[in-house]
Amino acid sequence: MSNSFLKRHHILLLIFLLIYSCAKIGRPTGGPRDRVPPVVVKTLPGERSINFSGDELLLTLDEYVVLDNINENLLVSPPMKQKPKVWLKGKSVVVELQEDLKDSTTYTFNFQNAIKDLNEGNILEGYQFVFSTGPVLDSLSVTGNVYSAENLDLAEKAFVLMHSELADSAVKKHLPDYLSIIDKNGYFRINNVKPGSYRLYALNDADNNKTYNLKDEEFAFLSSLLEVTADSNWLPIVKDTVKVIREPVARTNAQRDLKKKIQDTVVLTGKNKLLLFVQAPTARYLKSSERKMKYRLEYVLSLPPDSLDFKIRIPDTDSSSYFIENSRQRDTMTVWITDTTIYGQNQITTYLKYPFTDTSDMIVYKEDTVMLRFVAPKEIKGTRIKKPLSLPVLNNIPAGSVKPGQKIIFSSETPLKEPDTTLIRLYDVTTKDTLKIPYVFVKDSLTATKYLFVANILSEKKYFFVADSSAFFNYFGECSDSIGIRMSLKPADSYSKLTFNIRNGEGDMIIQLLDKTEKIVREGKINGDGKIDFPLIEAGLYRARVIFDYDGNGKWTTGDFSAGRQPEPVSYYPTEIEIKAKFELEQDWDVAVKYVKDVKMRLTKSKAAGSM
């Protein structure tokens, strides 16, 4: 083989390898990870243009991107009845409008976090594209915060709506003139607003139609008119993304974590405060019906029936085949069926009679047929559904320590018959000479699932409660296992006491002592200034809340937009209170300022454990 042939062969091989290596495109290896979000480098029309009359917008970025849930994330203000169509074309985002733009109007297209780069998913956060269809670009801003009216927690989700139509009906029937969304800390800012008078609202929009058309939607309203003027509403706008091209900046993990921590903890405070509430129902109807147990039927009304009838009838049965328990306000009816031939049926037909609000807002009696089914849980292949060997009976002294004044309660998930006291004893075991102590059981006034155990329990004494098997039994032939409980009365001086000196009080108030999850521990009522005591409390960390009980009904009252009534104000003690064991603490509390809650104490609703 000639040398020239080999030479040509080697040259061809070298060219092939060079072409192959050039054609092979892959992700570069090594080096720092790309953490820089995409950047808008060009827009059509230009950013903050005026006199725009087209039907398509074009945003060109410096890299390939993806759109994340664009139909939900794209927020147009003022909103459009027909959502724009959005798609990608190369490195550009195309927005095709589906309806004509309004004359002489400033539009804001807020993409929120919908635009991400293709490779790393870096988000172009909160990008807003602004233009005007007239000769002027409106430049005023409205800011504020949205809270839960009940506990001043930071709202998690809500739209903010501005209406130039001042009638109350506008927010129920028409789209707003301006629309924004709160951030994760309940803050909002609406830019590019025209001077004028407006109504300001917040709405957790259940059906996403940007109107307050459902009474069970969370809603907030500003009581006064919002006057937007150049003197009070001019706020500098952050420099446009289209004019800023950021170079990659290397940051350490510690720097990134610190930045994230700051972003997570800083809460901006705006000029307007909106308090979300759900309006109390006014219409009467059957809210729910269910059969979670084969022998238990439950019906719930939207409102207590007061003096009106709320009755049930099961056809072809004797009244002795079941008994009825009503809640304290009679808005919930529980029916316990004791006849096995009835509760053994997969479906039970019941006839109800209850107060109902008709289409003319008149209260009438409605007779309704309600059929309730019970389907027993199916066994999953390879497993068996465990059934309790005996009737579970619970008590409220699991640690054996009885608090002074505490009512001892024995309860079950099902209704109990009167306990067999021949199988139950209470002994004084303080000394070797065991003494039998008298007691009685008293059925709860509302439900047979609870029995009150009454005995003369003394401090510095030790007791032993004994219940033989079958001492407790229900209406369905189920019996309890044997029970043994050692108990004693915890001395009053082993607890702590907290006293508040209320200053600048106003009318009737409810003072609530809360644990750190905001579950109510204790509450008391006071009128004006004075002292309120919370004795016999355990050591721990507490919060305190005041409810300004304007209507004097002894509980927090929600708002009513139709009546123009805001929810009753609440406020919190400035800090959490640490109570030490066997300690008495007296604190001054000035309640003159309403709607106060330290930012560190504000919980998102998903974390809050208690309610009023």
QUIKAVEN-V904086 format. One record per backbone hydrogen bond with DSSP energy under -1.0 kcal/mol. NH is the residue of the N-H (numbers start at 0). CO is the residue of the C=O. E is the energy in kcal/mol with one decimal. If there is no record, write none. Layout:
BEGIN
NH & CO & E
NH & CO & E
END
This chain:
BEGIN
5 & 1 & -1.8
6 & 2 & -2.5
7 & 3 & -2.5
8 & 4 & -2.5
9 & 5 & -2.5
10 & 6 & -2.2
11 & 7 & -2.4
12 & 8 & -2.2
13 & 9 & -2.3
14 & 10 & -2.3
15 & 11 & -2.4
16 & 12 & -2.3
17 & 13 & -2.1
18 & 14 & -2.5
19 & 15 & -2.5
20 & 16 & -2.4
21 & 17 & -1.9
22 & 18 & -2.4
23 & 19 & -1.5
40 & 59 & -2.7
41 & 59 & -1.5
43 & 57 & -2.4
47 & 129 & -2.6
48 & 45 & -1.5
50 & 133 & -2.5
51 & 131 & -2.5
56 & 94 & -2.7
57 & 43 & -2.4
58 & 92 & -2.4
59 & 41 & -3.1
60 & 90 & -2.5
61 & 38 & -1.6
65 & 115 & -2.8
67 & 113 & -3.0
72 & 68 & -2.4
73 & 69 & -2.5
74 & 109 & -3.0
76 & 107 & -2.4
84 & 95 & -2.6
86 & 93 & -2.0
88 & 91 & -2.6
91 & 88 & -1.7
92 & 58 & -3.0
93 & 86 & -3.1
94 & 56 & -2.6
95 & 84 & -3.3
96 & 54 & -2.2
106 & 130 & -3.0
107 & 76 & -2.6
108 & 128 & -2.9
109 & 74 & -3.1
110 & 126 & -2.9
113 & 110 & -2.4
115 & 65 & -2.2
116 & 121 & -2.2
117 & 63 & -2.3
123 & 114 & -2.9
124 & 122 & -1.3
126 & 111 & -1.0
128 & 108 & -2.5
130 & 106 & -1.8
131 & 48 & -2.3
132 & 104 & -2.3
139 & 192 & -1.6
140 & 232 & -3.3
141 & 189 & -2.2
143 & 187 & -1.8
144 & 271 & -2.7
145 & 185 & -2.5
146 & 273 & -2.6
147 & 152 & -2.4
148 & 275 & -2.6
151 & 147 & -2.5
154 & 145 & -1.8
158 & 202 & -3.1
159 & 179 & -2.4
160 & 200 & -2.3
161 & 177 & -2.2
162 & 198 & -2.4
169 & 166 & -1.6
172 & 168 & -1.4
173 & 169 & -3.0
176 & 161 & -2.3
177 & 161 & -1.7
179 & 159 & -2.1
181 & 157 & -2.1
182 & 186 & -2.6
185 & 182 & -2.1
187 & 143 & -2.4
189 & 141 & -3.2
192 & 139 & -3.0
195 & 227 & -1.9
197 & 225 & -2.2
198 & 162 & -2.4
200 & 160 & -2.6
201 & 219 & -2.0
202 & 158 & -2.6
203 & 217 & -2.5
204 & 202 & -1.2
211 & 170 & -2.7
212 & 210 & -1.6
216 & 213 & -1.7
218 & 276 & -2.8
219 & 201 & -2.2
221 & 199 & -2.2
225 & 197 & -2.9
227 & 195 & -3.0
232 & 228 & -2.3
242 & 239 & -1.1
243 & 240 & -1.5
255 & 251 & -2.2
256 & 252 & -2.8
257 & 253 & -2.2
258 & 254 & -2.4
259 & 255 & -2.5
260 & 256 & -2.4
261 & 257 & -2.4
262 & 258 & -2.5
263 & 259 & -2.1
264 & 260 & -1.2
265 & 261 & -2.2
271 & 142 & -1.4
273 & 144 & -2.7
275 & 146 & -3.5
276 & 218 & -2.2
286 & 299 & -1.9
287 & 299 & -1.7
289 & 297 & -2.2
295 & 292 & -1.3
296 & 334 & -2.6
297 & 289 & -2.4
298 & 332 & -2.5
299 & 287 & -2.6
300 & 330 & -3.2
301 & 284 & -2.4
307 & 304 & -2.6
310 & 352 & -2.4
312 & 350 & -2.1
320 & 317 & -2.3
322 & 335 & -2.1
324 & 333 & -2.8
326 & 331 & -2.3
329 & 326 & -1.3
332 & 298 & -2.8
333 & 324 & -3.2
334 & 296 & -3.3
335 & 322 & -2.7
336 & 294 & -2.5
337 & 320 & -2.6
338 & 320 & -1.3
341 & 338 & -1.3
342 & 338 & -2.3
343 & 339 & -1.3
344 & 341 & -1.9
347 & 371 & -2.6
349 & 369 & -2.5
350 & 312 & -3.1
351 & 367 & -3.2
352 & 310 & -2.2
353 & 365 & -1.9
355 & 363 & -3.3
356 & 283 & -2.6
357 & 361 & -2.8
360 & 357 & -2.0
363 & 355 & -3.3
365 & 353 & -3.0
367 & 351 & -2.5
369 & 349 & -2.8
371 & 347 & -2.5
373 & 345 & -2.3
382 & 379 & -2.8
390 & 478 & -3.5
393 & 410 & -2.9
399 & 396 & -1.5
401 & 487 & -3.0
405 & 402 & -2.5
409 & 450 & -2.7
410 & 393 & -2.4
411 & 448 & -2.1
415 & 447 & -2.7
416 & 472 & -2.6
419 & 470 & -2.5
420 & 418 & -1.1
422 & 419 & -1.9
423 & 420 & -1.0
424 & 465 & -2.8
426 & 463 & -2.6
427 & 434 & -3.4
428 & 461 & -2.3
433 & 431 & -1.4
434 & 427 & -1.9
436 & 425 & -3.6
439 & 453 & -1.9
441 & 451 & -2.6
443 & 449 & -2.2
450 & 409 & -2.7
451 & 441 & -3.6
452 & 407 & -3.0
453 & 439 & -2.9
456 & 454 & -1.5
462 & 486 & -2.9
463 & 426 & -2.3
464 & 484 & -3.5
465 & 424 & -2.9
466 & 482 & -2.9
467 & 422 & -2.9
469 & 479 & -2.7
470 & 467 & -1.7
473 & 477 & -2.0
474 & 414 & -1.1
479 & 471 & -2.7
482 & 466 & -3.1
484 & 464 & -2.5
486 & 462 & -2.2
487 & 399 & -1.8
489 & 401 & -2.8
493 & 490 & -1.6
494 & 491 & -1.6
495 & 536 & -2.6
496 & 582 & -2.4
497 & 533 & -1.9
498 & 584 & -2.7
499 & 531 & -2.4
500 & 586 & -3.0
501 & 529 & -3.1
502 & 588 & -2.8
508 & 525 & -2.6
509 & 546 & -2.4
510 & 523 & -3.0
511 & 544 & -3.3
512 & 521 & -3.3
513 & 542 & -3.2
514 & 518 & -2.1
517 & 514 & -2.2
520 & 512 & -3.2
521 & 512 & -1.6
523 & 510 & -2.4
525 & 508 & -2.3
527 & 506 & -2.3
529 & 501 & -1.5
531 & 499 & -1.9
533 & 497 & -2.7
536 & 495 & -2.3
539 & 578 & -2.1
541 & 576 & -2.9
542 & 513 & -2.6
544 & 511 & -2.3
545 & 570 & -3.0
546 & 509 & -2.5
547 & 568 & -2.4
548 & 507 & -1.3
548 & 546 & -1.2
549 & 547 & -2.0
551 & 548 & -1.1
559 & 564 & -2.9
563 & 560 & -1.0
564 & 559 & -2.6
567 & 556 & -2.5
570 & 545 & -1.8
571 & 595 & -2.6
572 & 543 & -2.5
576 & 541 & -3.2
578 & 539 & -3.3
584 & 496 & -2.7
586 & 498 & -3.0
588 & 500 & -2.7
590 & 502 & -2.3
594 & 569 & -1.9
600 & 597 & -1.6
606 & 603 & -1.6
607 & 603 & -1.5
608 & 516 & -1.7
609 & 516 & -1.3
END
